[in-house]
Amino acid sequence: MTNIQQPPIQKTPTQKLETKIIALDLDDTLLKEDLSISDYTVSTIQKAAQAGIYIVLCSGRTENGILPYVRRLEIAGIEAGRYIISQNGSTITDLHQRKDIFQAFVPKEILLEVNKTAQKYGLFTEVYDSSTIYVPEDNEWARVDVKLSGLNMQIIEEYEKFLEKGHPKMLIPGDPEKLQALQAELKKALGDKATIFISKPYFLEILPKNCGKGEAILQLANHLNIPKEKTMSFGDSMNDESMFTHTEHAVAMQNALPEIQKIAKYITATTNNQDGVAHFIADWVL
């Protein structure tokens, strides 16, 4: 039996879109499957930045995990490229002043409770700084994170004591079925005391209350006196959900999860491997 290829889902603008800030998720959005950015995409992003549109890389990665892509775009030296949002919205960094203009922390009580609950499932938690993943012991899932993020890994012997400092984000990597069950238990136990979601099928993330990419974008837009009506975001997965509920022009990738495409205002005509972000910006913004 011949497989019939489904046509791309269409949610297309009817006119040019006016924006002053574009927030870009990295994995499976701006980045191709091999984690590269094409010359065409670089050129298009640079044109948008030169037109005075703030280009804000907005990722679950830490600052050091985002900086190689800022360098690839060659926009950090200009006003429109000076800000990044890391750790899924818990940190906003001004690259020109080399300082965080916003950072939120998960309280130590929640970190300790999540860690204890994860242990029941045979899972290890992780916390971060800009360059390092901190874990209680070496494990295969932590190494998956190391490979994807490009960060160092450090084993902390007194891990629970280390958690008491508070951290911007906690991540639990592991088998997707276990993470679904763990997520349900944590949401029931913690309610609205923390932001809890699965970003990739094998990553469960714990962020501060009322914290996400969308909230961070609005906070940065407010800092820059940019109205919500002139905000745009691109994403593909559940950690991008808050971007789509907080920005005016929410653009899902053609390869995005169905849940994300459903809540997006627009959908790119092509996937991340086909420069979907750049084609949309060239067609509907520039």
Secondary structure as the mmCIF struct_conf table of DSSP 4:
data_model
#
loop_
_struct_conf.conf_type_id
_struct_conf.id
_struct_conf.beg_label_comp_id
_struct_conf.beg_label_asym_id
_struct_conf.beg_label_seq_id
_struct_conf.end_label_comp_id
_struct_conf.end_label_asym_id
_struct_conf.end_label_seq_id
HELX_LH_PP_P HELX_LH_PP_P1 THR A 2 ILE A 9
STRN STRN1 LYS A 11 LYS A 11
BEND BEND1 THR A 14 GLN A 15
BEND BEND2 LYS A 20 LYS A 20
STRN STRN2 ILE A 21 LEU A 24
HELX_RH_PI_P HELX_RH_PI_P1 LEU A 26 LEU A 30
BEND BEND3 LEU A 31 LEU A 31
TURN_TY1_P TURN_TY1_P1 GLU A 33 ASP A 34
BEND BEND4 LEU A 35 LEU A 35
HELX_RH_AL_P HELX_RH_AL_P1 ASP A 39 GLN A 50
TURN_TY1_P TURN_TY1_P2 ALA A 51 GLY A 52
STRN STRN3 TYR A 54 CYS A 58
BEND BEND5 GLY A 60 ARG A 61
HELX_RH_AL_P HELX_RH_AL_P2 GLU A 63 LEU A 73
TURN_TY1_P TURN_TY1_P3 GLU A 74 GLU A 74
TURN_TY1_P TURN_TY1_P4 ALA A 76 GLY A 77
BEND BEND6 ILE A 78 ILE A 78
HELX_RH_3T_P HELX_RH_3T_P1 GLU A 79 GLY A 81
STRN STRN4 TYR A 83 SER A 86
HELX_RH_3T_P HELX_RH_3T_P2 GLN A 87 GLY A 89
TURN_TY1_P TURN_TY1_P5 SER A 90 SER A 90
STRN STRN5 THR A 91 ASP A 94
TURN_TY1_P TURN_TY1_P6 LEU A 95 ARG A 98
STRN STRN6 LYS A 99 GLN A 103
STRN STRN7 VAL A 106 VAL A 106
HELX_RH_AL_P HELX_RH_AL_P3 LYS A 108 LYS A 120
TURN_TY1_P TURN_TY1_P7 TYR A 121 GLY A 122
STRN STRN8 GLU A 126 TYR A 128
BEND BEND7 SER A 130 SER A 131
STRN STRN9 THR A 132 VAL A 135
BEND BEND8 PRO A 136 GLU A 137
HELX_RH_AL_P HELX_RH_AL_P4 GLU A 140 SER A 149
STRN STRN10 ASN A 152 ILE A 155
TURN_TY1_P TURN_TY1_P8 GLU A 157 GLU A 158
HELX_RH_AL_P HELX_RH_AL_P5 TYR A 159 LEU A 163
TURN_TY1_P TURN_TY1_P9 GLU A 164 LYS A 165
STRN STRN11 HIS A 167 HIS A 167
BEND BEND9 PRO A 168 PRO A 168
STRN STRN12 MET A 170 PRO A 173
HELX_RH_AL_P HELX_RH_AL_P6 PRO A 176 LEU A 190
HELX_RH_3T_P HELX_RH_3T_P3 GLY A 191 LYS A 193
STRN STRN13 ALA A 194 ILE A 198
BEND BEND10 SER A 199 LYS A 200
TURN_TY1_P TURN_TY1_P10 PRO A 201 TYR A 202
STRN STRN14 PHE A 203 PRO A 208
TURN_TY1_P TURN_TY1_P11 LYS A 209 ASN A 210
BEND BEND11 GLY A 212 GLY A 212
HELX_RH_AL_P HELX_RH_AL_P7 LYS A 213 HIS A 223
TURN_TY1_P TURN_TY1_P12 LEU A 224 ASN A 225
HELX_RH_3T_P HELX_RH_3T_P4 LYS A 228 LYS A 230
STRN STRN15 THR A 231 GLY A 235
BEND BEND12 SER A 237 SER A 237
HELX_RH_3T_P HELX_RH_3T_P5 MET A 238 ASP A 240
HELX_RH_AL_P HELX_RH_AL_P8 GLU A 241 HIS A 246
BEND BEND13 THR A 247 GLU A 248
STRN STRN16 HIS A 249 ALA A 252
TURN_TY1_P TURN_TY1_P13 GLN A 254 ASN A 255
BEND BEND14 ALA A 256 ALA A 256
HELX_RH_AL_P HELX_RH_AL_P9 PRO A 258 ILE A 263
BEND BEND15 LYS A 265 LYS A 265
STRN STRN17 TYR A 266 ILE A 267
BEND BEND16 ALA A 269 THR A 270
HELX_RH_3T_P HELX_RH_3T_P6 ASN A 272 GLN A 274
TURN_TY1_P TURN_TY1_P14 ASP A 275 ASP A 275
HELX_RH_AL_P HELX_RH_AL_P10 GLY A 276 TRP A 284
TURN_TY1_P TURN_TY1_P15 VAL A 285 VAL A 285
#
